[in-house]
Every structure is written in C-alpha cells, then in structure tokens.
Amino acid sequence: MRTRLLTGATVLAAMVLIGHGVLAQGLPELDRALAKADPAAELVADFNELVSATTNIAPTSAAPDQDKAKIAEVRAALQDPNGVAMARDSAHRAAADAAATQITQLAAALEQNVGDRLSADAKAGLARDFKTVAQYMQIVRPGDAWFCQIYGIRVLLPC
C-alpha cells in the first residue's frame, strides 16, 4: 500500500512537472518570461540580448548619449516590480492583446530585415526577445513611444 502511494505521488509529481513544461511551450513570449523565478531578470536579459544584437548589426547611432539614456529608461521599466505585477494581472493584458498583431508584424519585419547578418536561430531569438519586451512595454507603458529607428535594418526597435 505504501509503495503504491509513493509511486502514485511520484507519477503525479512527474506529470505536473512535464505538464507545466508542455504548457509553457505553448505560451506567448511574455508569459514564458513571467513564469520564470525572477521575471524582471528574464525581461532584462531579453532586452540586453536585443540591444546587443541590434548594436552589432546596425550602424553607429547619431545620438549615442540619447540612445543610452533611452536604453536605461527601458531597462528600469523592465526591472520595476510593480510593472511585473501589472503584466501578470489579466485586467492589464488588454493593451498587449490589442497590440499583438502590430508586435508580431514588427517582429517579422525585424527578422526579415536582418537578412543574412544573423543565423536563423539568432534571428528567431531576436524576434522572440523583441516580442517579449514589446508585449511587456505595451502593458506597463501603453502608448509610450519607446520605439526608435535602428538604421540599417529599417524596423522600429526599442532603444
């Protein structure tokens, strides 16, 4: 009896862990980031990847100090615990849902305009990072013009 109970509990725990992993695969990018143990760190990591990749493939900026200030502003928004709580709240998700089509189109344009400067995996990762950050910013700061033109890839990106 004890062995059956222990086996049943083990199987149940395994199913929960596997089920959570399978469920996470089907979630939008932002939901995957919010499901992590430290969602703010996950969002900042996605943003850092995005900034690093776009900096490497775009020409130098005409106003680097202004760009650095904007980068710091976006990074601070991503680290705000109140913003993470807001993004987790279903009542605030309408902003991201309303902009989902636009975000997807911009991410696709980003992937296409990068061309062969990055591998297919790197382009997909860049588009995924872009969607995560864009969805989050739509919830936390809807209507904020946090996009700027990155010359050379002709798409609006956070900077």
C-alpha positions, 0 to 999 in steps of 0.5 A: 500500500505504501509503495503504491502511494509513493509511486502514485505521488511520484507519477503525479509529481512527474506529470505536473512537472512535464505538464507545466513544461508542455504548457509553457511551450505553448505560451506567448513570449511574455508569459514564458518570461513571467513564469520564470523565478525572477521575471524582471531578470528574464525581461532584462536579459531579453532586452540586453540580448536585443540591444546587443544584437541590434548594436552589432548589426546596425550602424553607429547611432547619431545620438549615442548619449540619447540612445543610452539614456533611452536604453536605461529608461527601458531597462528600469521599466523592465526591472520595476516590480510593480510593472511585473505585477501589472503584466501578470494581472489579466485586467492589464493584458488588454493593451498587449492583446490589442497590440499583438498583431502590430508586435508580431508584424514588427517582429517579422519585419525585424527578422526579415530585415536582418537578412543574412547578418544573423543565423536563423536561430539568432534571428528567431531569438531576436524576434522572440526577445523583441516580442517579449519586451514589446508585449511587456512595454505595451502593458506597463507603458501603453502608448509610450513611444519607446520605439526608435529607428535602428538604421540599417535594418529599417524596423522600429526597435526599442532603444 
